[in-house]
Amino acid sequence: MREGMQAQLAGLPGTPVMAETAALATLIEMVAELGTPIHVIGFRRRDRWRC
């Protein structure tokens, strides 16, 4: 769960947005190098989920 209001309400520390961004950037680089298709689920735009 991302850090923010929902994580606080659930009593969880949350995952920093930068951690998710770095993981996604790594995945995109691998896709570009290997030329393989991927399917990413659970991806949300930050500006939609401001807390």
C-alpha atoms as an extended CHARMM CRD file, in Angstrom:
* protein
*
        51  EXT
         1         1  MET       CA              0.0000000000        0.0000000000        0.0000000000  PROA      1               0.0000000000
         2         2  ARG       CA              1.3010000000        3.4780000000       -0.8280000000  PROA      2               0.0000000000
         3         3  GLU       CA              2.1380000000        5.8500000000        1.9500000000  PROA      3               0.0000000000
         4         4  GLY       CA             -0.5520000000        8.4520000000        2.4970000000  PROA      4               0.0000000000
         5         5  MET       CA             -3.9210000000        8.9300000000        4.1360000000  PROA      5               0.0000000000
         6         6  GLN       CA             -5.2430000000        5.4210000000        3.3910000000  PROA      6               0.0000000000
         7         7  ALA       CA             -2.1190000000        3.7740000000        4.8250000000  PROA      7               0.0000000000
         8         8  GLN       CA             -2.3350000000        5.9610000000        7.9280000000  PROA      8               0.0000000000
         9         9  LEU       CA             -5.9950000000        5.0840000000        8.4440000000  PROA      9               0.0000000000
        10        10  ALA       CA             -5.1470000000        1.3880000000        8.1000000000  PROA      10              0.0000000000
        11        11  GLY       CA             -2.2590000000        1.7540000000       10.5620000000  PROA      11              0.0000000000
        12        12  LEU       CA              0.3350000000        0.7060000000        7.9820000000  PROA      12              0.0000000000
        13        13  PRO       CA              3.6500000000        2.4200000000        7.2490000000  PROA      13              0.0000000000
        14        14  GLY       CA              3.0360000000        2.3750000000        3.4890000000  PROA      14              0.0000000000
        15        15  THR       CA              5.4330000000        2.0670000000        0.5690000000  PROA      15              0.0000000000
        16        16  PRO       CA              7.1200000000        5.2860000000       -0.5720000000  PROA      16              0.0000000000
        17        17  VAL       CA              6.0240000000        6.3750000000       -4.0510000000  PROA      17              0.0000000000
        18        18  MET       CA              9.6830000000        6.5070000000       -5.1170000000  PROA      18              0.0000000000
        19        19  ALA       CA             10.0310000000        2.7640000000       -4.4920000000  PROA      19              0.0000000000
        20        20  GLU       CA              7.1600000000        2.0260000000       -6.8610000000  PROA      20              0.0000000000
        21        21  THR       CA              8.4990000000        4.4990000000       -9.4150000000  PROA      21              0.0000000000
        22        22  ALA       CA             11.9750000000        2.9270000000       -9.3520000000  PROA      22              0.0000000000
        23        23  ALA       CA             10.5550000000       -0.5900000000       -9.7530000000  PROA      23              0.0000000000
        24        24  LEU       CA              8.3890000000        0.4980000000      -12.6920000000  PROA      24              0.0000000000
        25        25  ALA       CA             11.3240000000        2.3080000000      -14.3430000000  PROA      25              0.0000000000
        26        26  THR       CA             13.4340000000       -0.8550000000      -14.0480000000  PROA      26              0.0000000000
        27        27  LEU       CA             10.6550000000       -2.9170000000      -15.5980000000  PROA      27              0.0000000000
        28        28  ILE       CA             10.2600000000       -0.4660000000      -18.4980000000  PROA      28              0.0000000000
        29        29  GLU       CA             14.0070000000       -0.5760000000      -19.1750000000  PROA      29              0.0000000000
        30        30  MET       CA             13.9280000000       -4.3810000000      -19.2500000000  PROA      30              0.0000000000
        31        31  VAL       CA             10.9750000000       -4.3630000000      -21.6500000000  PROA      31              0.0000000000
        32        32  ALA       CA             12.7900000000       -1.9510000000      -23.9570000000  PROA      32              0.0000000000
        33        33  GLU       CA             15.9130000000       -4.1290000000      -23.9200000000  PROA      33              0.0000000000
        34        34  LEU       CA             14.1740000000       -7.4920000000      -24.3610000000  PROA      34              0.0000000000
        35        35  GLY       CA             11.2850000000       -6.3710000000      -26.5550000000  PROA      35              0.0000000000
        36        36  THR       CA              8.7970000000       -8.4700000000      -24.6440000000  PROA      36              0.0000000000
        37        37  PRO       CA              5.2010000000       -7.4770000000      -23.9140000000  PROA      37              0.0000000000
        38        38  ILE       CA              4.0910000000       -6.9420000000      -20.3110000000  PROA      38              0.0000000000
        39        39  HSD       CA              0.8710000000       -6.3330000000      -18.4650000000  PROA      39              0.0000000000
        40        40  VAL       CA              1.0490000000       -3.9830000000      -15.4830000000  PROA      40              0.0000000000
        41        41  ILE       CA             -1.8300000000       -4.0580000000      -13.0020000000  PROA      41              0.0000000000
        42        42  GLY       CA             -2.5220000000       -1.8210000000      -10.0450000000  PROA      42              0.0000000000
        43        43  PHE       CA             -0.8700000000        1.1870000000      -11.6470000000  PROA      43              0.0000000000
        44        44  ARG       CA             -2.3570000000        4.4960000000      -10.5650000000  PROA      44              0.0000000000
        45        45  ARG       CA             -1.5770000000        8.0330000000      -11.5460000000  PROA      45              0.0000000000
        46        46  ARG       CA             -0.3950000000       10.0000000000       -8.5260000000  PROA      46              0.0000000000
        47        47  ASP       CA             -2.4010000000       13.1120000000       -9.4040000000  PROA      47              0.0000000000
        48        48  ARG       CA             -5.6220000000       11.0720000000       -9.0960000000  PROA      48              0.0000000000
        49        49  TRP       CA             -4.8730000000        9.8970000000       -5.5560000000  PROA      49              0.0000000000
        50        50  ARG       CA             -3.7380000000       12.9940000000       -3.7090000000  PROA      50              0.0000000000
        51        51  CYS       CA             -4.0000000000       12.6750000000        0.0470000000  PROA      51              0.0000000000
